[in-house]
Amino acid sequence: MAADEKTYQAKTGQAKDRIKEVAGRTVGNDRLTAEGRAGQARGDARQAKQKIKDTLTD
């Protein structure tokens, strides 16, 4: 997988998880809200990892 593709996947994952969080908040579902927040954190970590990897390989 190319670096750009991994970055794209991280960003789309973050967007999906943001939607999950907002939907959970809207309907009052704490579990869905927590899943959305956790997913966003995973996406942030993936994105940071990819940035570090890109910096080290340049």
Backbone as JSON, one array per atom type, in Angstrom:
{
  "sequence": "MAADEKTYQAKTGQAKDRIKEVAGRTVGNDRLTAEGRAGQARGDARQAKQKIKDTLTD",
  "N": [[0.83, -1.17, 0.0], [0.55, 2.2, -0.8], [1.97, 5.21, 0.59], [0.34, 7.47, 0.39], [-2.14, 6.28, 0.08], [-2.51, 5.02, 2.54], [-2.62, 7.24, 4.22], [-4.93, 8.39, 3.22], [-6.79, 6.39, 3.92], [-6.65, 6.58, 6.71], [-7.68, 9.14, 7.12], [-10.27, 8.92, 6.03], [-11.28, 7.01, 7.72], [-11.27, 8.44, 10.11], [-13.2, 10.35, 9.51], [-15.49, 8.74, 9.23], [-15.68, 7.76, 11.82], [-16.09, 10.11, 13.19], [-18.64, 10.76, 12.31], [-19.97, 8.62, 13.48], [-19.62, 9.27, 16.18], [-21.04, 11.7, 16.38], [-23.6, 10.84, 15.64], [-24.11, 9.07, 17.73], [-24.16, 10.85, 19.87], [-26.34, 12.38, 19.14], [-28.54, 10.6, 19.26], [-28.32, 9.81, 21.82], [-26.78, 7.62, 22.54], [-24.39, 6.27, 24.35], [-22.43, 4.29, 23.98], [-22.01, 4.21, 21.19], [-21.06, 6.77, 20.79], [-18.67, 6.63, 22.23], [-17.33, 4.65, 20.74], [-16.96, 6.04, 18.37], [-15.24, 8.11, 19.19], [-13.0, 6.6, 19.99], [-12.28, 5.42, 17.59], [-11.56, 7.68, 16.14], [-9.28, 8.42, 17.54], [-7.62, 6.26, 16.93], [-7.33, 6.73, 14.2], [-6.0, 9.2, 14.27], [-3.59, 8.37, 15.41], [-2.64, 6.62, 13.43], [-2.3, 8.42, 11.34], [-0.33, 10.13, 12.4], [1.75, 8.31, 12.68], [2.23, 7.72, 10.0], [3.09, 10.22, 9.08], [5.48, 10.5, 10.48], [6.9, 8.35, 9.47], [7.06, 9.12, 6.77], [8.62, 11.41, 7.03], [11.04, 10.38, 7.97], [11.86, 8.82, 5.82], [12.35, 10.6, 3.83]],
  "CA": [[0.0, 0.0, 0.0], [1.31, 3.44, -0.89], [1.84, 6.11, 1.74], [-0.84, 8.32, 0.18], [-3.32, 5.46, 0.3], [-2.66, 4.82, 3.99], [-3.06, 8.51, 4.77], [-6.32, 8.51, 2.81], [-7.57, 5.48, 4.75], [-6.71, 7.14, 8.06], [-8.57, 10.3, 7.11], [-11.65, 8.48, 5.83], [-11.66, 6.35, 8.97], [-11.56, 9.49, 11.08], [-14.48, 10.95, 9.13], [-16.55, 7.77, 9.58], [-15.79, 7.71, 13.27], [-16.68, 11.4, 13.6], [-20.07, 10.59, 12.06], [-20.45, 7.71, 14.53], [-19.67, 10.01, 17.44], [-22.14, 12.67, 16.31], [-24.85, 10.07, 15.64], [-24.29, 8.58, 19.09], [-24.55, 11.98, 20.7], [-27.68, 12.81, 18.73], [-29.57, 9.67, 19.75], [-28.09, 9.54, 23.24], [-26.16, 6.31, 22.68], [-23.03, 6.48, 24.86], [-21.51, 3.32, 23.4], [-21.7, 4.65, 19.84], [-20.22, 7.96, 20.95], [-17.34, 6.16, 22.66], [-16.71, 3.98, 19.59], [-16.54, 7.08, 17.44], [-14.05, 8.77, 19.75], [-11.88, 5.66, 19.95], [-11.89, 5.29, 16.19], [-10.85, 8.9, 15.77], [-7.95, 8.34, 18.15], [-6.84, 5.33, 16.1], [-7.01, 7.43, 12.96], [-4.97, 10.19, 14.59], [-2.34, 7.64, 15.61], [-2.19, 6.15, 12.11], [-1.85, 9.57, 10.57], [0.93, 10.57, 12.99], [2.74, 7.29, 12.33], [2.55, 7.88, 8.59], [3.87, 11.45, 8.94], [6.84, 10.22, 10.97], [7.51, 7.45, 8.48], [7.37, 9.92, 5.58], [9.72, 12.32, 7.38], [12.28, 9.61, 8.08], [12.27, 8.26, 4.53], [12.73, 11.69, 2.9]],
  "C": [[0.89, 1.25, 0.0], [1.03, 4.33, 0.32], [0.59, 6.98, 1.6], [-2.13, 7.55, 0.46], [-3.57, 5.23, 1.79], [-3.14, 6.09, 4.66], [-4.54, 8.72, 4.44], [-7.22, 7.63, 3.67], [-7.72, 6.01, 6.16], [-7.7, 8.28, 8.12], [-10.03, 9.88, 6.91], [-12.16, 7.76, 7.07], [-12.04, 7.36, 10.04], [-12.91, 10.12, 10.78], [-15.64, 10.03, 9.51], [-16.78, 7.75, 11.08], [-16.36, 9.01, 13.84], [-18.2, 11.34, 13.42], [-20.69, 9.7, 13.13], [-20.62, 8.46, 15.84], [-20.86, 10.97, 17.46], [-23.49, 11.95, 16.35], [-25.14, 9.56, 17.05], [-24.74, 9.67, 20.03], [-25.99, 12.39, 20.41], [-28.77, 11.91, 19.31], [-29.39, 9.31, 21.22], [-27.48, 8.18, 23.51], [-24.69, 6.5, 23.08], [-22.02, 5.53, 24.23], [-21.08, 3.75, 22.0], [-20.8, 5.88, 19.87], [-18.8, 7.55, 21.32], [-16.61, 5.45, 21.52], [-16.19, 5.0, 18.59], [-15.28, 7.79, 17.91], [-12.83, 7.87, 19.67], [-11.38, 5.5, 18.52], [-11.13, 6.51, 15.7], [-9.42, 8.9, 16.33], [-7.05, 7.38, 17.37], [-6.42, 5.99, 14.8], [-5.92, 8.47, 13.16], [-3.61, 9.51, 14.73], [-1.77, 7.14, 14.28], [-1.62, 7.29, 11.29], [-0.5, 10.08, 11.09], [2.05, 9.6, 12.63], [3.19, 7.47, 10.88], [3.4, 9.13, 8.35], [5.31, 11.22, 9.37], [7.57, 9.35, 9.97], [7.92, 8.23, 7.23], [8.56, 10.85, 5.84], [11.04, 11.56, 7.41], [12.76, 9.06, 6.74], [12.66, 9.34, 3.53], [14.14, 12.1, 3.06]]
}
